[in-house]
Amino acid sequence: MGVWGIGITSNDTFKDIYHDFYELYNSFDDIDSICNKLKIKYESVINDEDEANDYFFALAKAKWECGLLDKNLLHKIKTIVDSGSEVARWKRLGASKSDLINREQSLFVFYSKLFTHNIKLNKPKKVKLIHSIFHKGDCISIDLKNGKFGAAMALTEEINSKYGLNAIMLIDYYSSCKPDKTIFSNGFCFMSDIFGKTEPLILICQARAIKKSIYNFVYLWNHNIKIDIDKKRDKLPYGHWDHLGKLIIESLEGSVTSKLSISDFINS
């Protein structure tokens, strides 16, 4: 569990559950269906004494925001508060005395709020479906804003999806010249070992996020590719478009020494 503060919402477990609740809620699932799906998905969290409370906190907050908080869940939160299990959990995980005091105060504020009337209920929001920025096989020039260019290739695309995801593979290229076709036909993949083993660096990027990128990603042309990366997409890391540019700049000498030609990879 990643924790970055003493607030009730300041940890990864809470954020994941809270996010998934609204994913289902905005898909117009009924509340019973939402709770059942979350219960199944987070069964291991519920059964883990070091994470279970975060599950119930996230569910309670989301339900309260939507006017759907039920007596059973409220009673569960009351039990956690009255038993002192939350403070005991933090103490067991090594929290300082001051953190224990602040966490207890945060818990009390959170619990008290659950008894208040929420006048601004969150209603399900219809999701606007979008396309990914690039098509599968698109070759991309990356203007790094320092007089240099990088290169990348889109390995997947989505049509009418919630996030418009692209799997973007970096090319081992850093030059004052824009990449040409020879780079994509005869060049090499940008290799990385930061994810446990040496392999082409591929990030899943969201369409909407490209508007906030400090670098320019420009379509050059489309290259026919055979590789089907969709089967491996669940194992690929997500990242911002800017992360691609920063990786190139931070690796001025190229990527790790292992080489894999783009042609061999995309036609595998």
GITAMO-V31173 format. One record per backbone hydrogen bond with DSSP energy under -1.0 kcal/mol. NH is the residue of the N-H (numbers start at 0). CO is the residue of the C=O. E is the energy in kcal/mol with one decimal. If there is no record, write none. Layout:
nh:NH co:CO e:E
nh:NH co:CO e:E
//
This chain:
nh:3 co:9 e:-1.8
nh:9 co:6 e:-1.4
nh:10 co:8 e:-1.5
nh:11 co:1 e:-2.6
nh:14 co:10 e:-2.1
nh:15 co:11 e:-2.7
nh:16 co:12 e:-2.1
nh:17 co:13 e:-2.8
nh:18 co:14 e:-2.6
nh:19 co:15 e:-2.4
nh:20 co:16 e:-2.3
nh:21 co:17 e:-1.7
nh:22 co:18 e:-1.9
nh:23 co:19 e:-1.9
nh:24 co:20 e:-2.8
nh:25 co:21 e:-2.7
nh:27 co:24 e:-1.6
nh:28 co:23 e:-2.0
nh:33 co:29 e:-2.3
nh:34 co:30 e:-2.5
nh:35 co:31 e:-2.1
nh:36 co:32 e:-2.4
nh:37 co:33 e:-2.4
nh:38 co:34 e:-2.3
nh:39 co:35 e:-2.0
nh:40 co:36 e:-2.5
nh:41 co:37 e:-2.7
nh:42 co:39 e:-1.1
nh:45 co:41 e:-2.5
nh:46 co:42 e:-1.7
nh:47 co:44 e:-1.5
nh:50 co:47 e:-2.0
nh:51 co:47 e:-2.8
nh:54 co:50 e:-1.1
nh:55 co:51 e:-1.6
nh:56 co:52 e:-2.5
nh:57 co:53 e:-2.4
nh:58 co:54 e:-2.2
nh:59 co:55 e:-2.2
nh:60 co:56 e:-2.5
nh:61 co:57 e:-2.3
nh:62 co:58 e:-2.4
nh:63 co:59 e:-2.5
nh:64 co:60 e:-2.2
nh:65 co:61 e:-1.2
nh:66 co:63 e:-1.2
nh:67 co:62 e:-3.5
nh:73 co:69 e:-2.1
nh:74 co:70 e:-2.4
nh:75 co:71 e:-1.8
nh:76 co:72 e:-2.2
nh:77 co:73 e:-2.1
nh:78 co:74 e:-2.3
nh:79 co:75 e:-1.9
nh:80 co:76 e:-2.4
nh:81 co:77 e:-3.1
nh:82 co:78 e:-2.2
nh:87 co:83 e:-2.2
nh:88 co:84 e:-2.0
nh:89 co:85 e:-2.1
nh:90 co:86 e:-2.4
nh:91 co:87 e:-2.3
nh:92 co:88 e:-1.6
nh:93 co:90 e:-1.3
nh:94 co:89 e:-2.4
nh:99 co:95 e:-2.2
nh:100 co:96 e:-2.0
nh:101 co:97 e:-2.4
nh:102 co:98 e:-2.8
nh:103 co:99 e:-2.0
nh:104 co:100 e:-1.9
nh:105 co:101 e:-2.5
nh:106 co:102 e:-2.4
nh:107 co:103 e:-2.0
nh:108 co:104 e:-2.3
nh:109 co:105 e:-2.4
nh:110 co:106 e:-2.8
nh:111 co:107 e:-2.5
nh:112 co:108 e:-1.9
nh:113 co:109 e:-1.2
nh:114 co:111 e:-1.4
nh:115 co:112 e:-1.8
nh:121 co:64 e:-2.9
nh:129 co:160 e:-3.5
nh:131 co:157 e:-2.5
nh:136 co:153 e:-3.3
nh:137 co:134 e:-2.3
nh:138 co:220 e:-3.3
nh:139 co:151 e:-3.0
nh:140 co:217 e:-2.8
nh:141 co:149 e:-2.5
nh:142 co:215 e:-2.7
nh:143 co:147 e:-2.1
nh:148 co:174 e:-3.3
nh:149 co:141 e:-2.5
nh:151 co:139 e:-2.1
nh:152 co:168 e:-2.3
nh:153 co:137 e:-2.3
nh:154 co:166 e:-3.4
nh:160 co:129 e:-3.0
nh:165 co:204 e:-2.1
nh:167 co:202 e:-3.1
nh:168 co:152 e:-3.1
nh:169 co:200 e:-2.1
nh:170 co:150 e:-2.7
nh:171 co:187 e:-2.8
nh:172 co:170 e:-2.1
nh:174 co:148 e:-1.9
nh:182 co:179 e:-1.2
nh:184 co:180 e:-1.7
nh:185 co:181 e:-2.7
nh:186 co:182 e:-1.2
nh:188 co:259 e:-2.9
nh:189 co:169 e:-2.3
nh:191 co:198 e:-2.4
nh:195 co:192 e:-1.1
nh:198 co:191 e:-2.1
nh:200 co:189 e:-2.9
nh:202 co:167 e:-2.3
nh:203 co:236 e:-2.4
nh:204 co:165 e:-2.8
nh:206 co:162 e:-2.0
nh:209 co:206 e:-1.3
nh:210 co:207 e:-1.2
nh:211 co:208 e:-1.4
nh:212 co:209 e:-1.2
nh:215 co:142 e:-1.5
nh:217 co:140 e:-3.0
nh:219 co:138 e:-2.8
nh:222 co:136 e:-2.9
nh:225 co:265 e:-1.8
nh:226 co:265 e:-2.7
nh:231 co:228 e:-1.6
nh:234 co:231 e:-1.8
nh:235 co:232 e:-1.5
nh:238 co:203 e:-2.3
nh:242 co:239 e:-1.2
nh:243 co:240 e:-1.1
nh:244 co:240 e:-1.1
nh:245 co:241 e:-2.6
nh:246 co:242 e:-2.0
nh:247 co:243 e:-1.5
nh:248 co:244 e:-2.3
nh:249 co:245 e:-2.6
nh:253 co:250 e:-2.4
nh:255 co:190 e:-1.2
nh:261 co:186 e:-2.1
nh:264 co:260 e:-2.0
nh:265 co:261 e:-2.8
nh:266 co:262 e:-1.2
nh:267 co:264 e:-1.3
//
